[in-house]
Amino acid sequence: MLLKNLREEIETVLKHDPAARSRLEVVLCYPGFHSILFYRLAHWLWRHNWLLLGRFVSHLGRLATGIEIHPGAKIGQRLFIDHGMGVVIGETAEIGNDVTLYQGVTLGGTSLHKGKRHPTLEDEVIVGSGAQILGGFTVGRGARVGANAVVLAEVPAGSTVVGIPAKPVGGPKPLSSFLPYGTPCDEVPDPVARALNGLLDEVHLLRGRLAEVERQLESERTSPVPVPLDGEAPVERARRRG
C-alpha cells in the first residue's frame, strides 16, 4: 500500500510538470515530493500520540524543503506541490485528493481557538502562487484560486476566484481542465478591470449610434425641399396667404 501511494505521488508530478523527465529525477530533485514523505511520517506519529516527535519530523521537513506542513493536517492522495518554497499548511487544514498548490501558498487560520480554524480544500482544487486562504471555511471541489489572491470566505465548487479580497470571475470550469497557477490567463482576471472593459464597450456602441444619428440629420438638412405639383413652394404659398 505504501509503495502504491509513493508511485501515485511520483506519477502525479510527472503528469503535472512537463519539466520532470524521469521518476528518479522526481525522487531526487522535487521538494514537493520530499515534503509529502516527511508529512506522511510526521502525521503517522501525530495520530499515534507521538506529538513532539511528529512536530520534530515536520520541522526537519521544513528545513529540508522550505515547505511547512503541520503533522495534524489531513491530506488526501496525489497532492502536487509545485516549486513549493514558502508553502504553509496549518494544523486543522484538510486537503482532498488531486489538489495542486504552488509556491508561497498559505492555508492559515484567523483565530486562536483550538477548533477548526484552517481551510478545507476539496478534491481537484488548484491554488496559485502566493495565494492566502485564511479561515475555517471550504474551497469547493474543482475550484481555482488565482495567484496572490486573498480568500476570506467560502469558494463554490468549480468557480475561479482572484483578487484581494478574492471574488469570482467567469463561469464554472470543467473539472477536467487544468488551470496553471489557478489563474485564468485567457481572460481579464480582475473584476474591476472586467467592469471597466464593459463600460468601454458600451461607450463605443453609443458613439456609433450617435454618429449614425448625426449622419441622418445632415442628410435631412442638405436634401432639397420638395416642390408641389402646382409649382409653388410651401414657403411662398404661406407668405402669399399671409
C-alpha positions as CSV (number, residue, x, y, z in Angstrom):
1,M,0.0,0.0,0.0
2,L,2.8,2.4,0.9
3,L,4.7,1.7,-2.3
4,K,1.5,2.2,-4.3
5,N,0.9,5.6,-2.7
6,L,4.5,6.6,-3.4
7,R,4.1,5.6,-7.1
8,E,1.0,7.7,-7.3
9,E,2.7,10.7,-5.9
10,I,5.6,10.3,-8.4
11,E,3.2,9.9,-11.3
12,T,1.3,13.0,-10.2
13,V,4.4,15.1,-10.5
14,L,5.2,13.6,-13.9
15,K,1.6,14.3,-15.1
16,H,1.6,18.0,-14.0
17,D,5.1,19.1,-14.6
18,P,6.5,18.8,-18.1
19,A,9.9,19.7,-16.8
20,A,10.1,16.3,-15.0
21,R,11.9,13.8,-17.2
22,S,12.0,10.7,-15.1
23,R,10.8,9.1,-11.9
24,L,14.3,9.2,-10.5
25,E,14.5,12.9,-11.1
26,V,11.3,13.4,-9.1
27,V,12.6,11.3,-6.2
28,L,15.9,13.1,-6.0
29,C,15.1,16.7,-7.1
30,Y,11.5,17.6,-6.2
31,P,11.0,19.3,-2.8
32,G,7.2,18.9,-3.1
33,F,7.6,15.2,-3.2
34,H,10.1,15.2,-0.3
35,S,7.7,17.3,1.8
36,I,4.9,14.7,1.3
37,L,7.3,12.0,2.6
38,F,8.1,14.0,5.7
39,Y,4.4,14.8,6.2
40,R,3.3,11.1,6.0
41,L,5.8,10.1,8.7
42,A,5.0,13.1,10.9
43,H,1.3,12.6,10.5
44,W,1.6,8.9,11.5
45,L,3.5,9.8,14.6
46,W,0.9,12.5,15.4
47,R,-2.0,10.2,15.1
48,H,-0.3,7.7,17.4
49,N,0.1,10.4,20.0
50,W,3.9,10.9,19.5
51,L,3.2,14.6,19.3
52,L,6.6,16.1,19.9
53,L,8.3,13.6,17.7
54,G,5.8,14.3,14.9
55,R,6.4,18.1,15.2
56,F,10.2,17.4,15.1
57,V,9.9,15.4,11.9
58,S,7.7,18.1,10.4
59,H,10.4,20.7,11.4
60,L,13.1,18.6,9.7
61,G,10.9,18.6,6.6
62,R,10.6,22.3,6.7
63,L,14.4,22.7,7.0
64,A,14.9,20.4,4.1
65,T,12.3,21.6,1.7
66,G,11.1,25.1,2.7
67,I,7.6,23.7,2.9
68,E,5.8,23.8,6.3
69,I,3.1,21.2,6.9
70,H,1.7,20.7,10.4
71,P,1.6,17.0,11.2
72,G,-2.0,17.4,12.4
73,A,-3.2,18.5,8.9
74,K,-5.3,16.0,6.9
75,I,-4.1,15.5,3.3
76,G,-5.5,13.1,0.7
77,Q,-3.8,11.4,-2.1
78,R,-1.8,12.8,-5.0
79,L,-1.2,16.3,-3.6
80,F,1.1,18.1,-6.0
81,I,3.2,21.0,-4.5
82,D,4.9,22.7,-7.4
83,H,8.2,24.5,-6.6
84,G,6.9,24.6,-3.0
85,M,9.1,27.2,-1.3
86,G,7.1,29.1,1.3
87,V,4.1,26.9,1.4
88,V,2.4,26.8,4.8
89,I,-0.3,24.3,5.8
90,G,-1.9,24.7,9.2
91,E,-2.8,22.2,11.8
92,T,-6.6,21.9,11.1
93,A,-6.3,22.3,7.4
94,E,-7.9,19.5,5.3
95,I,-6.9,18.8,1.7
96,G,-8.7,16.3,-0.6
97,N,-7.4,14.2,-3.5
98,D,-5.6,15.6,-6.6
99,V,-5.1,19.1,-5.2
100,T,-2.3,21.4,-6.7
101,L,-0.5,24.0,-4.6
102,Y,2.1,26.4,-6.0
103,Q,4.9,28.2,-4.1
104,G,4.0,30.7,-1.4
105,V,0.5,29.4,-0.6
106,T,-0.7,29.7,2.9
107,L,-3.6,27.7,4.4
108,G,-3.8,29.7,7.5
109,G,-6.1,30.4,10.5
110,T,-7.5,33.7,11.6
111,S,-8.4,32.9,15.2
112,L,-6.7,31.5,18.4
113,H,-9.3,28.9,19.4
114,K,-8.3,25.2,19.3
115,G,-11.1,24.1,17.0
116,K,-11.3,24.1,13.2
117,R,-9.5,27.3,12.1
118,H,-7.8,26.4,8.8
119,P,-9.5,25.9,5.4
120,T,-10.7,22.7,3.8
121,L,-9.8,22.2,0.1
122,E,-11.9,19.6,-1.6
123,D,-10.8,17.4,-4.5
124,E,-9.1,18.8,-7.6
125,V,-8.6,22.4,-6.2
126,I,-5.8,24.4,-7.7
127,V,-4.2,27.2,-5.7
128,G,-1.9,29.7,-7.5
129,S,1.4,31.0,-6.2
130,G,1.3,33.4,-3.3
131,A,-2.4,32.8,-2.6
132,Q,-3.6,33.2,1.0
133,I,-6.6,31.1,2.1
134,L,-7.4,32.2,5.7
135,G,-10.2,30.7,7.9
136,G,-12.1,27.6,8.6
137,F,-14.3,27.6,5.5
138,T,-14.4,25.3,2.5
139,V,-13.0,25.7,-1.0
140,G,-15.3,23.6,-3.2
141,R,-14.4,20.7,-5.4
142,G,-12.6,21.8,-8.6
143,A,-12.3,25.5,-7.6
144,R,-9.4,27.6,-8.8
145,V,-7.7,30.3,-6.7
146,G,-5.7,32.8,-8.6
147,A,-2.1,33.8,-7.9
148,N,-1.8,36.2,-4.9
149,A,-5.5,36.1,-4.1
150,V,-6.6,36.5,-0.5
151,V,-9.5,34.2,0.2
152,L,-11.5,35.1,3.3
153,A,-14.8,33.3,2.6
154,E,-16.2,30.0,1.1
155,V,-15.5,29.3,-2.6
156,P,-18.2,27.5,-4.5
157,A,-17.3,24.3,-6.3
158,G,-16.0,24.8,-9.9
159,S,-15.5,28.5,-9.6
160,T,-12.4,30.7,-10.1
161,V,-11.6,33.5,-7.6
162,V,-9.0,36.2,-7.9
163,G,-8.0,39.5,-6.3
164,I,-7.9,41.0,-2.8
165,P,-10.2,40.1,-1.3
166,A,-10.9,37.2,-3.8
167,K,-14.0,37.4,-5.9
168,P,-15.4,35.0,-8.5
169,V,-14.6,35.6,-12.2
170,G,-16.2,33.9,-15.2
171,G,-18.3,30.8,-15.0
172,P,-17.7,27.4,-13.6
173,K,-14.7,25.5,-15.1
174,P,-14.9,21.8,-16.2
175,L,-13.3,19.7,-13.6
176,S,-11.1,18.1,-16.3
177,S,-9.5,21.5,-17.2
178,F,-6.1,22.3,-15.7
179,L,-5.6,25.9,-14.9
180,P,-1.9,26.7,-14.4
181,Y,-1.3,28.7,-11.2
182,G,-5.1,28.8,-10.8
183,T,-5.2,32.0,-12.9
184,P,-7.4,32.5,-16.0
185,C,-4.7,33.8,-18.3
186,D,-7.0,33.9,-21.3
187,E,-9.5,36.3,-19.6
188,V,-9.3,39.6,-17.7
189,P,-8.9,38.2,-14.1
190,D,-9.6,41.4,-12.2
191,P,-13.3,42.0,-11.6
192,V,-12.8,45.8,-11.7
193,A,-11.0,45.6,-15.0
194,R,-13.8,43.5,-16.4
195,A,-16.3,46.2,-15.3
196,L,-14.2,48.9,-17.0
197,N,-14.0,46.9,-20.1
198,G,-17.7,46.5,-20.2
199,L,-18.2,50.3,-19.8
200,L,-15.7,50.9,-22.7
201,D,-17.7,48.6,-24.9
202,E,-20.9,50.5,-24.1
203,V,-19.2,53.8,-24.9
204,H,-18.1,52.6,-28.3
205,L,-21.6,51.4,-29.0
206,L,-23.1,54.7,-28.0
207,R,-20.6,56.6,-30.2
208,G,-21.6,54.5,-33.2
209,R,-25.3,55.3,-32.6
210,L,-24.6,59.0,-32.2
211,A,-22.6,59.1,-35.5
212,E,-25.5,57.4,-37.2
213,V,-28.0,60.0,-35.9
214,E,-25.7,62.8,-37.0
215,R,-25.5,61.4,-40.5
216,Q,-29.3,61.2,-40.7
217,L,-29.7,64.8,-39.6
218,E,-27.0,66.0,-42.0
219,S,-28.8,64.2,-44.8
220,E,-32.1,65.8,-44.0
221,R,-30.6,69.2,-43.8
222,T,-28.9,69.1,-47.2
223,S,-31.7,67.4,-49.1
224,P,-33.8,69.7,-51.4
225,V,-37.3,70.9,-50.3
226,P,-40.0,69.0,-52.3
227,V,-42.0,71.3,-54.6
228,P,-45.7,70.6,-55.0
229,L,-47.2,69.7,-58.4
230,D,-48.7,73.2,-58.9
231,G,-45.1,74.6,-58.9
232,E,-45.4,76.8,-55.8
233,A,-43.1,76.1,-52.9
234,P,-44.8,75.7,-49.5
235,V,-43.0,78.8,-48.1
236,E,-44.1,81.1,-50.9
237,R,-47.6,79.8,-50.6
238,A,-47.7,80.5,-46.9
239,R,-46.3,84.0,-47.4
240,R,-48.9,84.8,-50.1
241,R,-51.8,83.6,-47.9
242,G,-50.5,85.7,-45.0
